[in-house]
Amino acid sequence: MNEEKFNRFLDGEVDLSELDEDTQKAVISYTKALEVAKIRFNYQPSNMMREKLLKKIKSRKRLVFELLVAGATAFAIFNVLISSIPKKVTMPPIQKATVSEVFDYLSLIKLVNDGF
């Protein structure tokens, strides 16, 4: 392939019939590559494909919203359950009457021993 002739063909100075066989094959493959690139860049999805894509995007956005709502609901239910559980009723401490007298235990023991 002759690059100079190839560039002259692209500039419109030379016809395809004037090029040698290798350069003609290169030009044909180059034009096919350009057509494929043009088709690829100018792709317009059909309405059904567009709606399918938009539906997928909306469902992802809705999923985030639903997760947030579910989390808030679970948090609210948890708080209601925690607040509705009866708390342990604390009674004020009961004071028991105690004997503050000091007994003489030894005299009590002697009294019991005297009986036997």
Buried (B, 14 or more C-beta within 10 A) or exposed (E): EEEEBBEBBEEEEBEEEEBEEEBBEBBEEEEEEEEEEEEEEEEEEEEEEEEEEEEEEEEEEEEEEEEEEEEEEEEEEEEEEEEEEEEEEEEEEEEEEEEEEEEEEEEEEEEEEEEE
